[in-house]
Amino acid sequence: MRDAVTGSYDDLETRSADARAAAQLAEVNGQLARHELGPLNALEDLASLPVLRKSDLVERQSANPPFGGLPVTNVAHVFQSPGPIYEPGGVSHDWWRMGRFLHAAGIGAGDVVQNCFGYHLTPAGMIFESGARAVGATVLPAGVGQTELQVRAAKDVGTTAYAGTPDYLKVILDKADEMGEALSITKAVVGGGALFPSLRQDYADRGISCLQSYATADLGNIAYESPAMEGMIVDEGVIVEIVRPGTGDPVPDGDVGEVIVTTLNPDYPLIRFATGDLSAVMAGTSPCGRTNMRIKGWMGRADQTTKIKGMFVRPEQVADFVAKHAEVSRARVIASRDGEMDVMTVQVEADGGSADTYADSIADTLKLKGKVELVAPGSLPNDGKVIDDQRVYD
């Protein structure tokens, strides 16, 4: 339950790093047991386990519908996401852990949440409704569209909080202005798209505090903003790793990489699930007092597979090239154009070696010949890109 003294959702948010690690190790080992796998000795040993990618999940579900043979229990709903991928949903308290985010946004008993996430096939509507129920708020299940009716309902029921994509709230507010209606919305919790600073400021100018979460249909809440608005705090019900794109290898804190999530939900135990998103770990803890790891939020997509000269080049191939050479720390493929021809340049961070040697290895690993540029260790941008497509098509 929520802690009325500290203002936190529960005491998990403010526990020590050692207490969190010990508890999460026990929970991870419980998840592994559900998969009939042996226990880990430390959380760091997660990196020794394989990454589960969405493409893998699609294949497993196609062969063994609907959940690919995973040890899923207590299924109350089945949802469908593009792929298609089928996700289970439960109805136990705060099943997707979204209540923690809504509480951080100041939503609770006495609030009426106009939930403008969809309820059709995908779970977003249910995810936020479950979170609203967890904090004692009333829900108006509005979905998307019929904006005039959205305004009328918000006015009639006294909506105080909005849940939905970042931009749709502005559509509702603008329609309310057009209709001459004054709404009572003072809080907004958003996800599923980019919250641009100018849009957040627009809401602030209207007296609306707007915070965002990072969640997926498979995993529920992964991370969320608090009023401190310094990065996103990782949810207590997941373990987040940031890895080099195309690998399962963790990167140093501060480096940009792919977000890999292990969920501690016993009903749907996903181990090292690859989101395909890029982010980075932030140093320190949030000024709001929550002690869990922070990430910088969404920083792009990790799946950078690119077709060059008619051949696909994948991040996994770039990782394989780096692994072949102990003196190479990183590599970056750049796709460009010379007239009507594709050009592949590979920048290699190396302490030694020669361009000619690497050229042969690149041709063997990437199945394409390209120009090699040797660069000093640490000189490549820290943006998570291993394939940079710079081609412009008119």
VOPAGU-2260 file (C-alpha; in pm, 1 decimal, decimal comma):
REM VOPAGU-2260
SITE   aa  ch    i         X         Y         Z
SITE  MET   A    0       0,0       0,0       0,0
SITE  ARG   A    1     100,3     363,7     -40,5
SITE  ASP   A    2     314,1     525,8     227,0
SITE  ALA   A    3     140,6     838,9     358,2
SITE  VAL   A    4     455,7     960,4     534,5
SITE  THR   A    5     705,4     962,4     247,8
SITE  GLY   A    6     448,2    1011,2     -26,8
SITE  SER   A    7     582,0     706,6    -209,5
SITE  TYR   A    8     352,1     445,3    -357,1
SITE  ASP   A    9     506,5     181,5    -128,9
SITE  ASP   A   10     830,4     118,8      59,1
SITE  LEU   A   11     984,5     -57,3    -242,8
SITE  GLU   A   12    1052,0     282,4    -402,3
SITE  THR   A   13    1287,4     400,4    -128,7
SITE  ARG   A   14    1471,7      80,5     -31,3
SITE  SER   A   15    1849,5      54,0     -46,0
SITE  ALA   A   16    2030,6     -75,4    -352,3
SITE  ASP   A   17    2142,0    -385,4    -160,7
SITE  ALA   A   18    1789,8    -464,2     -41,4
SITE  ARG   A   19    1652,6    -417,9    -393,4
SITE  ALA   A   20    1920,7    -639,2    -550,6
SITE  ALA   A   21    1866,1    -919,0    -298,1
SITE  ALA   A   22    1488,7    -914,6    -343,7
SITE  GLN   A   23    1510,5    -898,9    -721,2
SITE  LEU   A   24    1757,9   -1186,3    -736,7
SITE  ALA   A   25    1513,3   -1403,5    -544,7
SITE  GLU   A   26    1231,0   -1297,6    -777,8
SITE  VAL   A   27    1438,4   -1359,3   -1091,1
SITE  ASN   A   28    1526,1   -1706,0    -970,2
SITE  GLY   A   29    1156,6   -1766,7    -915,9
SITE  GLN   A   30    1094,3   -1663,2   -1276,5
SITE  LEU   A   31    1370,3   -1892,7   -1400,4
SITE  ALA   A   32    1218,7   -2181,5   -1204,2
SITE  ARG   A   33     892,0   -2124,2   -1391,8
SITE  HIS   A   34    1093,4   -2172,9   -1710,6
SITE  GLU   A   35    1253,9   -2483,4   -1554,4
SITE  LEU   A   36    1593,6   -2312,7   -1553,0
SITE  GLY   A   37    1852,0   -2309,9   -1278,0
SITE  PRO   A   38    1908,8   -2015,3   -1040,8
SITE  LEU   A   39    2156,2   -1728,6   -1077,3
SITE  ASN   A   40    2416,2   -1641,3    -816,2
SITE  ALA   A   41    2393,4   -1266,0    -882,8
SITE  LEU   A   42    2181,8   -1028,6   -1089,0
SITE  GLU   A   43    2484,3    -959,7   -1309,4
SITE  ASP   A   44    2458,6   -1320,7   -1427,5
SITE  LEU   A   45    2143,8   -1224,8   -1621,1
SITE  ALA   A   46    2379,7   -1117,7   -1898,6
SITE  SER   A   47    2471,0   -1484,7   -1953,5
SITE  LEU   A   48    2114,1   -1569,5   -2057,5
SITE  PRO   A   49    1988,5   -1533,0   -2416,5
SITE  VAL   A   50    1790,4   -1230,3   -2529,3
SITE  LEU   A   51    1429,6   -1289,5   -2635,1
SITE  ARG   A   52    1340,2   -1070,6   -2932,9
SITE  LYS   A   53     994,8    -992,1   -3067,8
SITE  SER   A   54    1074,7   -1183,3   -3385,9
SITE  ASP   A   55    1153,3   -1487,2   -3168,9
SITE  LEU   A   56     823,0   -1445,8   -2986,7
SITE  VAL   A   57     629,9   -1426,2   -3315,2
SITE  GLU   A   58     792,0   -1749,7   -3433,2
SITE  ARG   A   59     724,4   -1927,4   -3103,8
SITE  GLN   A   60     363,8   -1813,1   -3096,6
SITE  SER   A   61     309,8   -1918,9   -3457,5
SITE  ALA   A   62     432,6   -2266,8   -3371,7
SITE  ASN   A   63     257,0   -2286,1   -3034,4
SITE  PRO   A   64     -31,8   -2036,5   -3007,5
SITE  PRO   A   65    -122,0   -1818,4   -2838,9
SITE  PHE   A   66     174,0   -1754,8   -2602,9
SITE  GLY   A   67     452,7   -1958,2   -2757,8
SITE  GLY   A   68     466,1   -2218,0   -2483,8
SITE  LEU   A   69     574,1   -1969,6   -2217,2
SITE  PRO   A   70     460,2   -2050,5   -1861,7
SITE  VAL   A   71     166,4   -1807,0   -1862,1
SITE  THR   A   72     -90,2   -1825,1   -1579,2
SITE  ASN   A   73    -400,0   -1642,3   -1453,8
SITE  VAL   A   74    -502,6   -1513,2   -1796,7
SITE  ALA   A   75    -810,4   -1289,5   -1785,9
SITE  HIS   A   76    -766,6   -1119,8   -2125,3
SITE  VAL   A   77    -579,5   -1187,7   -2448,4
SITE  PHE   A   78    -454,6    -888,7   -2650,0
SITE  GLN   A   79    -305,1    -859,8   -2996,5
SITE  SER   A   80     -23,0    -629,7   -3105,0
SITE  PRO   A   81     135,5    -589,2   -3451,1
SITE  GLY   A   82     334,6    -894,4   -3556,4
SITE  PRO   A   83      96,4   -1035,1   -3458,9
SITE  ILE   A   84     202,4   -1087,8   -3098,9
SITE  TYR   A   85     -46,8   -1206,5   -2838,3
SITE  GLU   A   86     -14,0   -1081,4   -2483,0
SITE  PRO   A   87    -195,0   -1200,5   -2171,1
SITE  GLY   A   88    -360,9    -964,4   -1928,1
SITE  GLY   A   89    -457,0   -1016,7   -1565,9
SITE  VAL   A   90    -703,9    -855,8   -1330,0
SITE  SER   A   91    -517,3    -882,2   -1000,7
SITE  HIS   A   92    -424,7    -557,3    -824,1
SITE  ASP   A   93    -214,5    -326,9   -1045,4
SITE  TRP   A   94    -123,3    -614,6   -1279,5
SITE  TRP   A   95      68,0    -385,0   -1519,6
SITE  ARG   A   96     214,1    -176,5   -1230,2
SITE  MET   A   97      84,2     150,6   -1373,3
SITE  GLY   A   98     -52,5     265,2   -1036,4
SITE  ARG   A   99     300,1     360,0    -930,3
SITE  PHE   A  100     320,3     609,0   -1215,8
SITE  LEU   A  101     -25,5     755,2   -1161,1
SITE  HIS   A  102      50,2     800,6    -791,5
SITE  ALA   A  103     375,4     982,1    -881,3
SITE  ALA   A  104     165,4    1212,6   -1102,6
SITE  GLY   A  105     -55,1    1299,6    -806,6
SITE  ILE   A  106    -361,2    1102,3    -918,8
SITE  GLY   A  107    -564,4     929,8    -649,6
SITE  ALA   A  108    -901,0     901,0    -479,4
SITE  GLY   A  109   -1130,8    1183,3    -584,3
SITE  ASP   A  110    -984,1    1208,2    -933,2
SITE  VAL   A  111   -1178,0    1122,1   -1247,8
SITE  VAL   A  112    -942,2     989,2   -1515,9
SITE  GLN   A  113   -1055,2    1028,8   -1877,1
SITE  ASN   A  114    -879,9     727,7   -2029,1
SITE  CYS   A  115    -823,7     801,8   -2397,6
SITE  PHE   A  116    -612,7     496,0   -2468,7
SITE  GLY   A  117    -771,9     233,9   -2692,6
SITE  TYR   A  118    -957,4     -65,4   -2552,4
SITE  HIS   A  119    -975,1    -255,1   -2883,9
SITE  LEU   A  120    -739,0    -556,8   -2918,2
SITE  THR   A  121    -436,9    -376,6   -2768,3
SITE  PRO   A  122    -401,8    -348,0   -2388,5
SITE  ALA   A  123    -319,5      23,4   -2345,8
SITE  GLY   A  124    -668,6     114,3   -2224,7
SITE  MET   A  125    -673,3    -167,6   -1971,6
SITE  ILE   A  126    -318,1     -89,4   -1857,7
SITE  PHE   A  127    -408,6     264,2   -1755,0
SITE  GLU   A  128    -750,1     167,8   -1621,1
SITE  SER   A  129    -586,9     -89,7   -1394,1
SITE  GLY   A  130    -344,7     175,4   -1270,6
SITE  ALA   A  131    -624,5     422,4   -1202,9
SITE  ARG   A  132    -815,3     163,0   -1002,6
SITE  ALA   A  133    -499,8      87,4    -804,5
SITE  VAL   A  134    -482,1     447,8    -679,6
SITE  GLY   A  135    -856,6     473,3    -613,3
SITE  ALA   A  136    -947,1     700,6    -904,6
SITE  THR   A  137   -1267,1     682,2   -1109,0
SITE  VAL   A  138   -1228,7     597,5   -1479,2
SITE  LEU   A  139   -1414,1     734,4   -1778,9
SITE  PRO   A  140   -1327,1     476,5   -2050,7
SITE  ALA   A  141   -1330,7     725,3   -2337,2
SITE  GLY   A  142   -1100,6     571,8   -2597,3
SITE  VAL   A  143   -1004,6     780,4   -2900,6
SITE  GLY   A  144   -1222,6     993,1   -3128,8
SITE  GLN   A  145   -1560,4    1170,2   -3112,9
SITE  THR   A  146   -1391,3    1477,1   -2972,3
SITE  GLU   A  147   -1708,2    1677,6   -2910,5
SITE  LEU   A  148   -1844,1    1392,8   -2699,4
SITE  GLN   A  149   -1509,3    1374,9   -2519,6
SITE  VAL   A  150   -1544,1    1741,9   -2424,6
SITE  ARG   A  151   -1906,7    1700,8   -2317,8
SITE  ALA   A  152   -1824,2    1396,5   -2104,5
SITE  ALA   A  153   -1522,8    1568,6   -1945,9
SITE  LYS   A  154   -1743,4    1863,6   -1852,3
SITE  ASP   A  155   -2036,8    1657,6   -1726,8
SITE  VAL   A  156   -1846,0    1406,0   -1513,3
SITE  GLY   A  157   -1584,2    1652,4   -1390,2
SITE  THR   A  158   -1273,5    1494,6   -1542,2
SITE  THR   A  159    -965,9    1600,1   -1345,4
SITE  ALA   A  160    -698,3    1383,9   -1512,9
SITE  TYR   A  161    -623,9    1274,2   -1868,3
SITE  ALA   A  162    -459,9     946,8   -1976,6
SITE  GLY   A  163    -366,1     897,5   -2340,6
SITE  THR   A  164    -115,5     988,2   -2608,9
SITE  PRO   A  165      64,8    1320,5   -2559,0
SITE  ASP   A  166     -97,9    1504,4   -2848,7
SITE  TYR   A  167    -462,6    1398,1   -2816,1
SITE  LEU   A  168    -515,0    1600,1   -2500,4
SITE  LYS   A  169    -446,1    1915,6   -2701,3
SITE  VAL   A  170    -712,9    1811,0   -2951,3
SITE  ILE   A  171    -964,6    1783,8   -2667,3
SITE  LEU   A  172    -859,7    2112,4   -2509,2
SITE  ASP   A  173    -873,2    2299,5   -2839,8
SITE  LYS   A  174   -1219,1    2158,1   -2909,4
SITE  ALA   A  175   -1330,2    2265,1   -2561,4
SITE  ASP   A  176   -1210,0    2619,6   -2635,5
SITE  GLU   A  177   -1401,3    2613,0   -2963,9
SITE  MET   A  178   -1715,1    2496,8   -2781,4
SITE  GLY   A  179   -1671,8    2756,0   -2505,7
SITE  GLU   A  180   -1637,7    2489,8   -2235,8
SITE  ALA   A  181   -1402,1    2519,5   -1938,2
SITE  LEU   A  182   -1267,2    2180,5   -1830,2
SITE  SER   A  183   -1128,5    2080,8   -1490,2
SITE  ILE   A  184    -827,1    1878,4   -1609,0
SITE  THR   A  185    -517,4    1958,8   -1404,0
SITE  LYS   A  186    -315,6    1635,6   -1442,1
SITE  ALA   A  187    -211,5    1428,9   -1743,5
SITE  VAL   A  188     -33,7    1094,1   -1769,9
SITE  VAL   A  189      79,8    1012,9   -2121,8
SITE  GLY   A  190     260,9     748,2   -2322,0
SITE  GLY   A  191     272,8     584,5   -2662,1
SITE  GLY   A  192     441,4     879,3   -2833,3
SITE  ALA   A  193     685,7    1164,2   -2793,8
SITE  LEU   A  194     605,4    1437,0   -2541,0
SITE  PHE   A  195     781,5    1736,7   -2692,9
SITE  PRO   A  196     893,1    2010,1   -2450,7
SITE  SER   A  197     681,6    2268,9   -2631,9
SITE  LEU   A  198     369,3    2055,8   -2585,6
SITE  ARG   A  199     443,1    1997,4   -2216,8
SITE  GLN   A  200     486,7    2372,2   -2176,1
SITE  ASP   A  201     157,2    2434,5   -2355,1
SITE  TYR   A  202     -15,8    2211,9   -2101,4
SITE  ALA   A  203     167,3    2381,8   -1813,1
SITE  ASP   A  204      46,6    2718,3   -1941,1
SITE  ARG   A  205    -307,4    2580,8   -1914,5
SITE  GLY   A  206    -246,6    2469,6   -1555,2
SITE  ILE   A  207    -199,2    2101,2   -1640,6
SITE  SER   A  208      92,0    1898,5   -1501,5
SITE  CYS   A  209     189,6    1639,0   -1764,1
SITE  LEU   A  210     418,1    1341,5   -1694,1
SITE  GLN   A  211     506,1    1049,8   -1918,1
SITE  SER   A  212     567,5     678,2   -1876,5
SITE  TYR   A  213     754,4     418,9   -2079,0
SITE  ALA   A  214     547,4     102,6   -2107,2
SITE  THR   A  215     485,1    -176,0   -2357,8
SITE  ALA   A  216     203,3    -420,6   -2418,8
SITE  ASP   A  217     431,6    -712,5   -2328,4
SITE  LEU   A  218     586,5    -573,4   -2012,9
SITE  GLY   A  219     354,1    -312,1   -1867,6
SITE  ASN   A  220     522,4     -18,0   -1696,2
SITE  ILE   A  221     900,0      -8,2   -1744,2
SITE  ALA   A  222     989,0     342,5   -1626,2
SITE  TYR   A  223     813,7     667,7   -1546,0
SITE  GLU   A  224     864,7    1033,9   -1468,9
SITE  SER   A  225     814,2    1182,4   -1125,6
SITE  PRO   A  226     756,4    1553,8   -1059,3
SITE  ALA   A  227    1135,5    1592,7   -1040,1
SITE  MET   A  228    1138,1    1535,2   -1418,9
SITE  GLU   A  229    1501,4    1420,0   -1420,1
SITE  GLY   A  230    1500,1    1113,0   -1638,0
SITE  MET   A  231    1265,9     817,4   -1591,9
SITE  ILE   A  232    1268,7     598,5   -1280,6
SITE  VAL   A  233    1272,4     224,6   -1348,0
SITE  ASP   A  234     965,1      47,3   -1213,0
SITE  GLU   A  235    1013,3    -180,7    -913,1
SITE  GLY   A  236     858,7    -478,9   -1092,9
SITE  VAL   A  237    1117,0    -506,4   -1370,8
SITE  ILE   A  238    1492,3    -530,1   -1416,4
SITE  VAL   A  239    1634,4    -314,3   -1695,0
SITE  GLU   A  240    1963,8    -373,6   -1874,5
SITE  ILE   A  241    2114,9    -150,7   -2143,8
SITE  VAL   A  242    2307,2    -358,8   -2397,9
SITE  ARG   A  243    2505,0    -304,9   -2714,4
SITE  PRO   A  244    2259,0    -324,0   -3008,4
SITE  GLY   A  245    2277,1    -660,9   -3178,5
SITE  THR   A  246    2413,7    -830,5   -2865,9
SITE  GLY   A  247    2309,6    -912,7   -2512,5
SITE  ASP   A  248    2621,7    -750,3   -2366,0
SITE  PRO   A  249    2563,1    -470,6   -2112,1
SITE  VAL   A  250    2724,7    -135,0   -2189,0
SITE  PRO   A  251    2884,8      92,2   -1926,4
SITE  ASP   A  252    2645,4     322,5   -1742,1
SITE  GLY   A  253    2588,1     635,1   -1948,3
SITE  ASP   A  254    2640,3     464,1   -2284,7
SITE  VAL   A  255    2341,4     443,7   -2517,2
SITE  GLY   A  256    2219,3      93,2   -2595,1
SITE  GLU   A  257    1914,7    -127,2   -2633,0
SITE  VAL   A  258    1668,3    -160,8   -2346,0
SITE  ILE   A  259    1637,4    -522,7   -2229,2
SITE  VAL   A  260    1373,4    -598,8   -1965,6
SITE  THR   A  261    1315,9    -890,4   -1731,7
SITE  THR   A  262     970,9    -875,5   -1575,5
SITE  LEU   A  263     906,6   -1000,6   -1223,8
SITE  ASN   A  264     537,6   -1067,2   -1293,3
SITE  PRO   A  265     491,9   -1440,1   -1213,1
SITE  ASP   A  266     189,2   -1462,6   -1445,9
SITE  TYR   A  267     396,9   -1373,1   -1753,4
SITE  PRO   A  268     766,9   -1433,2   -1682,8
SITE  LEU   A  269     955,7   -1269,6   -1970,0
SITE  ILE   A  270    1332,5   -1305,2   -1929,5
SITE  ARG   A  271    1564,0   -1054,0   -2104,8
SITE  PHE   A  272    1296,5    -932,8   -2345,9
SITE  ALA   A  273    1435,5    -692,5   -2608,5
SITE  THR   A  274    1222,4    -381,9   -2650,8
SITE  GLY   A  275    1403,6    -258,5   -2960,7
SITE  ASP   A  276    1432,7      86,0   -2795,9
SITE  LEU   A  277    1746,7     283,2   -2716,6
SITE  SER   A  278    1819,6     452,1   -2386,0
SITE  ALA   A  279    2098,6     503,7   -2132,5
SITE  VAL   A  280    2142,2     478,2   -1755,8
SITE  MET   A  281    2158,6     807,4   -1568,0
SITE  ALA   A  282    2396,8     849,4   -1277,3
SITE  GLY   A  283    2262,9     890,6    -925,8
SITE  THR   A  284    1905,4     878,8    -798,4
SITE  SER   A  285    1605,9    1105,2    -846,0
SITE  PRO   A  286    1572,4    1419,3    -630,2
SITE  CYS   A  287    1216,3    1302,5    -554,5
SITE  GLY   A  288    1358,9    1039,9    -317,3
SITE  ARG   A  289    1289,1     728,6    -523,1
SITE  THR   A  290    1607,6     522,6    -522,2
SITE  ASN   A  291    1580,5     292,4    -823,9
SITE  MET   A  292    1791,9     327,1   -1136,2
SITE  ARG   A  293    1700,2     600,8   -1381,7
SITE  ILE   A  294    1715,1     595,6   -1760,8
SITE  LYS   A  295    1712,2     886,6   -2001,4
SITE  GLY   A  296    1387,7     783,1   -2166,9
SITE  TRP   A  297    1333,0     686,4   -2529,5
SITE  MET   A  298    1633,9     771,1   -2748,9
SITE  GLY   A  299    1549,1     595,5   -3075,5
SITE  ARG   A  300    1523,5     245,2   -3213,1
SITE  ALA   A  301    1787,9     -23,9   -3172,4
SITE  ASP   A  302    1680,6    -225,2   -3476,5
SITE  GLN   A  303    1899,7     -49,0   -3730,3
SITE  THR   A  304    1897,0    -321,5   -3996,9
SITE  THR   A  305    1973,7    -148,5   -4327,1
SITE  LYS   A  306    1988,8    -264,6   -4687,8
SITE  ILE   A  307    2312,2    -159,4   -4859,4
SITE  LYS   A  308    2390,2    -260,0   -5217,9
SITE  GLY   A  309    2090,1    -489,8   -5206,8
SITE  MET   A  310    2212,8    -674,9   -4894,1
SITE  PHE   A  311    2082,5    -641,3   -4540,2
SITE  VAL   A  312    2340,9    -537,6   -4281,2
SITE  ARG   A  313    2234,0    -611,7   -3924,3
SITE  PRO   A  314    2363,0    -492,0   -3586,1
SITE  GLU   A  315    2436,6    -854,8   -3496,0
SITE  GLN   A  316    2685,2    -873,1   -3783,9
SITE  VAL   A  317    2863,4    -558,9   -3666,6
SITE  ALA   A  318    2883,6    -710,3   -3317,4
SITE  ASP   A  319    3029,1   -1030,8   -3465,5
SITE  PHE   A  320    3299,8    -828,6   -3642,6
SITE  VAL   A  321    3396,5    -649,4   -3320,2
SITE  ALA   A  322    3406,8    -980,6   -3130,9
SITE  LYS   A  323    3663,0   -1119,1   -3379,1
SITE  HIS   A  324    3922,4    -855,5   -3288,9
SITE  ALA   A  325    4036,0    -807,4   -2929,6
SITE  GLU   A  326    4185,6    -466,1   -3007,7
SITE  VAL   A  327    3858,6    -331,4   -3154,6
SITE  SER   A  328    3630,2    -162,5   -2900,5
SITE  ARG   A  329    3349,8     -44,5   -3130,1
SITE  ALA   A  330    3252,3     -20,7   -3495,1
SITE  ARG   A  331    2999,0     184,9   -3686,8
SITE  VAL   A  332    2867,2     119,2   -4037,8
SITE  ILE   A  333    2778,2     428,4   -4241,2
SITE  ALA   A  334    2558,1     394,8   -4549,7
SITE  SER   A  335    2590,9     681,8   -4797,3
SITE  ARG   A  336    2557,6     750,9   -5169,3
SITE  ASP   A  337    2809,1     834,1   -5440,5
SITE  GLY   A  338    2596,8     941,1   -5733,9
SITE  GLU   A  339    2354,8     652,8   -5786,1
SITE  MET   A  340    2568,3     399,5   -5600,4
SITE  ASP   A  341    2548,6     285,2   -5238,2
SITE  VAL   A  342    2868,2     324,0   -5037,9
SITE  MET   A  343    2945,8     142,5   -4714,8
SITE  THR   A  344    3205,0     290,8   -4479,6
SITE  VAL   A  345    3299,2     115,5   -4157,3
SITE  GLN   A  346    3452,7     326,5   -3883,4
SITE  VAL   A  347    3656,4     111,1   -3647,3
SITE  GLU   A  348    3769,1     213,1   -3299,3
SITE  ALA   A  349    4089,5      14,4   -3254,9
SITE  ASP   A  350    4411,4      16,3   -3062,9
SITE  GLY   A  351    4621,8    -127,0   -3344,0
SITE  GLY   A  352    4547,3    -331,0   -3654,8
SITE  SER   A  353    4531,8    -214,6   -4015,4
SITE  ALA   A  354    4256,2    -102,3   -4248,7
SITE  ASP   A  355    4342,6    -379,6   -4494,7
SITE  THR   A  356    4310,7    -650,9   -4228,7
SITE  TYR   A  357    3977,7    -516,4   -4112,4
SITE  ALA   A  358    3851,9    -479,3   -4468,8
SITE  ASP   A  359    3887,0    -853,0   -4527,2
SITE  SER   A  360    3720,8    -934,6   -4195,7
SITE  ILE   A  361    3434,5    -693,8   -4269,3
SITE  ALA   A  362    3375,7    -845,9   -4611,5
SITE  ASP   A  363    3368,9   -1189,7   -4453,5
SITE  THR   A  364    3135,5   -1094,5   -4167,5
SITE  LEU   A  365    2904,0    -839,4   -4330,4
SITE  LYS   A  366    2912,3   -1009,6   -4673,4
SITE  LEU   A  367    2988,4    -670,4   -4831,0
SITE  LYS   A  368    3304,2    -484,3   -4918,2
SITE  GLY   A  369    3342,3    -134,3   -4783,8
SITE  LYS   A  370    3581,4     145,4   -4703,0
SITE  VAL   A  371    3745,5     120,8   -4360,0
SITE  GLU   A  372    3829,7     421,9   -4145,2
SITE  LEU   A  373    4038,5     369,5   -3830,8
SITE  VAL   A  374    3941,8     608,5   -3551,3
SITE  ALA   A  375    4074,5     662,5   -3200,8
SITE  PRO   A  376    3915,8     465,2   -2914,5
SITE  GLY   A  377    3630,8     663,6   -2759,4
SITE  SER   A  378    3581,3     889,8   -3061,0
SITE  LEU   A  379    3259,9     741,4   -3203,4
SITE  PRO   A  380    2938,9     915,8   -3092,1
SITE  ASN   A  381    2764,5     778,0   -2783,2
SITE  ASP   A  382    2423,1     749,2   -2950,2
SITE  GLY   A  383    2370,8     373,9   -2963,6
SITE  LYS   A  384    2403,6     360,3   -3341,0
SITE  VAL   A  385    2605,4      81,4   -3495,8
SITE  ILE   A  386    2450,6     137,6   -3840,0
SITE  ASP   A  387    2400,1     496,6   -3954,1
SITE  ASP   A  388    2200,9     536,5   -4276,4
SITE  GLN   A  389    2291,9     880,5   -4410,7
SITE  ARG   A  390    2136,2     834,0   -4753,7
SITE  VAL   A  391    1881,3    1092,8   -4863,8
SITE  TYR   A  392    1613,9     996,1   -5114,0
SITE  ASP   A  393    1435,1    1276,5   -5297,7
